[in-house]
Amino acid sequence: MQNPMDFNGRVVLVTGGGKGVGRGISERFMAAGAEVAICGRNPPEQLPAAGGREAFFVACDVRKYEQLEAMVDAVVARFGRLDVLVNNAGGAPEAEAATVSPRFHESIIALNLTSALHAAQLANRVMQAQPSGGSIINIASVSTIRPSPGTAAYGAAKAGLVNLGQSLAVEWGPLVRINAIIAGLVETEQSHLHYGDAEGVAAVGRTIPLGRMAVPEDIGDACLFLASPLASYVSGTSIAVHGGGEKPAFLQAANTTSAS
């Protein structure tokens, strides 16, 4: 029986694949044998690498359709096919929704939602022409399923990604499957910007049922599953990779005692 996690001969495109979660996803696919292309506005200092190979980098601002189109064309020209698209690029600085400019909100939604729709549309054109079809994975966030104060537009955009996948799975099946990963808190090279020093990161990790924050490779492993034959009947849904979620705040606030 062929190893379902063997990605030799398959081509994977990871947007924002040069750092953080995207880098973890890229290196997981490369370790499984895939040819991996990544994009970003600027090349990373060091390309993701595994199995003696480096990722193929294409400069691209995912908010600009013409650059997305050129990126997909470059990947197909280089490898001759496209089997998996991981819409990972995204993010948002903290800002009060009541006071930021409309342009700020538009930019956040363009980065975290519209760009994924456009990239998926372009990838689908390639995948529909392949007998084997393809798989599209949207990286969402726990902000999808809980309030996102300080990053309201980001949370709304990530929630939109999940619904987008449900709709596209209906439109583009059976050749193309679309799913989402609802990623929890992930420890990356930029964690200090959100959680403070190592002690702060560890303290946040202790609030998670599994006792730690995710690492990028955890999200990469979930992507491998969704792109593999093991998930051949999985489409139009989302998988939460969040270590069990967050403990409800009322458990700490409540002041009750058990009846004896």
N, C-alpha and C positions, 0 to 999 in steps of 0.2 A: 504494500500500500504506500502510495506517495505521501511524503510528509506534507500535511496541509499548511504548515508554516514555512515551506520552502518557496521563496519568492524569486528564485533564479529565473531570468528571462522576463521579469515583469518590471514595469516602469512606474515610478511613484513621484508625484510632484507635491511638495510641501511648501505652502506659502509661509513666509516668515520662518523658514526652516534652518536659519543659521545660528539661532541662539535660543536660550530658554527651553520652553516646552517643545518648540519646533525642532530644535537641535536633537532633543531626546527622541522625538518621533523619527527624524531622518536617520539617526544612527541605528535605531532598532530595525528599520526596514533594510538598511544596508547590511547589517549583521545577518539578516535573514536571506540575503542574496540579491535583493532588488537593486536596480539602477535607480538612483535618487537624484532628482533635480530640486533645487531650492530657489527661492527668490527673496529679494529684499531691496530696499532703496540703495543700500550700499553693501558690498561684500563683507562677510565676517572676517575677522583677523585670521581665523583658521577655519577652513571648510570642514563640515562634518565628515567623518571618515570611519570606516569599519571594513573588515575583510580585505584589507589592502587596497581599498578604493576610496576615492573622494567623491563628494557630491558635485554635481554640475550646477554652477551658479548662473542665474539670469537676473540682471538688474531690472527691477520692476516696482513701481508704485502701484499697489493693487487698487487704489482708488481711481485709477485712470484706465478706462476700458481699452484704449488703444495699446497701452503697455501690457495689459493682461493678454490681449490677443497676440501680440508679438511674442510674449513669453511662451504661450502654449504652442505657437508655431515653431519656436526655437527648440522646444523639448521634442516635438514630433520629428523635426528635421534631424535632431541628434540621435534619437533612439528608434524612430519609426513607429512608435505607438505610445499610448498613455493608458495605464491600467487603473491607477489609483490617484485621486486628488484628495489631499488633506487641506481643507481651508482652516489654517491655523492662525494666520496673521490677524492681529487685533490688539486691543488694549485701550486704556483711557486714563488720563490724569484725573485726580479727584477735583471736583468742582461743584459748587452749589447750583442746583438746577434753576433756582429762582433768579440768579443774577448773571449767569453766563450768557454769551451772545447766541443768537440763532445759528450763526455760522459755526460755532463750536459744536452744537448739537448735531448739525448736519454733517460735520466732518467725522464725528464719532460714529454715527450711523452708517456713513459711507464706508468707513474702515471695517466695521464689525459685521455689517449685514449686506449692504449693496455689493461690495466687492466680492463677497462669497457667492452671491447670486450670479454675478457676471462670470466669475471664474468657473462656476459649475456649468453654466450655459455653454461656455467655450469647450470645456472638457467633454461635455455630453455629446457635442458634435463629433468628436473623435471617437468616443466610446461606442456610440450607436453604429458606427461603421465597422466595428471590430466584432467578429463572431463571438468572442469571449465577453463583450461588453465592458463593464468597469464598475468601480466602486468610488463613491464620493463620501467623504467623512467631514462633517463640520464640527469644529472644536468650540463648544459652547462653554458655559460656566455655571457654577452654583447660583450666580446672580440671575439665572434663568428661572429658578424655582423659589427664590426668596427675595425680600426687599434688597435694593442696592443703593442705599443712601450715599450720596456723594458721587455716585457714578450712575445716575438714573438712566441716561441715554444708552450707556453701555449695557446695562441690564436688560433694557427693552430690546436692544439690537440682538443680544444673545438669545433672548426668548424668541425673537423672530426667526433666528437660525433654525431652531427646533421645528417650528411650524413650517418653515420653508422646506425642510427636508421631508416632512410628511406629504406636502403637496407635490414636490418633484418626484417622490417615489411612485406616486400614482401616475403622473404624466410620463415618466421615462422608463418604467418597468416594461418588460421583464429584463431587458439587457443591462440596465444601469440601476444599481442599488444606492440609496442615499440614507445615511444615518448620522446621528449626532452623538458626541460624547459630552456629557455635563461634567466638566472637570472641577474638582474641588480646589482647595488651597495647595499650591505647588511651590516647593522650594527651588528657586533658581538663583542665578548670579545677581538678580536684582531684588531679592527678597528683603534686603536691608531697607529698601525704600518704602516698603509697606509694613514690615513687622519689627524693624530695629535690628539689634545685634543678634549674635548666636543665641543668647539667653532668651531674647524676645521670640525668635523663631521656635525655639524649643517649647516655650510657654504656650504659644499658639498651637503647636503640635499636640500638646497635652489636652487640649479642648476637643480633639477629634477622637471618636471612639477607637480607632485603630492605633492611636497613640503617637502619630507623627503626621506631618504634612506629606503630600505626594512628592515624588521626584519626577522629572520629565519622562523617564523611562517607563513609569507606571502608565502614563497616558499613551506612550508609544506601544506598550503591550496591548492595550485596548484597541488601538488602531490596527495592529496586526491581526487581531481576532476578527474585527469587522471587515477587513479587506480579504480575509482568507476564505477558503471553501467551507470552513466550519460555520460561517455565517451566511451561507448561500441562500437561506430562507429568511434572513433578517434584513428588513428594509422599512423605511418610514418610521423609525423609532429612535429612541435615545437610551444611552447607558450612562448611569451616574457612576463616576469614578471619583468618589469623595471620602473614602475611608469610613463610611457610616454616617456622614453628614455632621450636623452641628447639634449639640445638646440644647434643648429648648431653654430659653432664658428663664422661664418661670420656675424651673426646677431649683435654681439657685435663689430666686427671690422668694419662693414660698416658705412659710413659717408654720409647718404643721408637724405633728408627731403621730406615729402609728398607734392605733388603738391596741391596748395590751390584751 
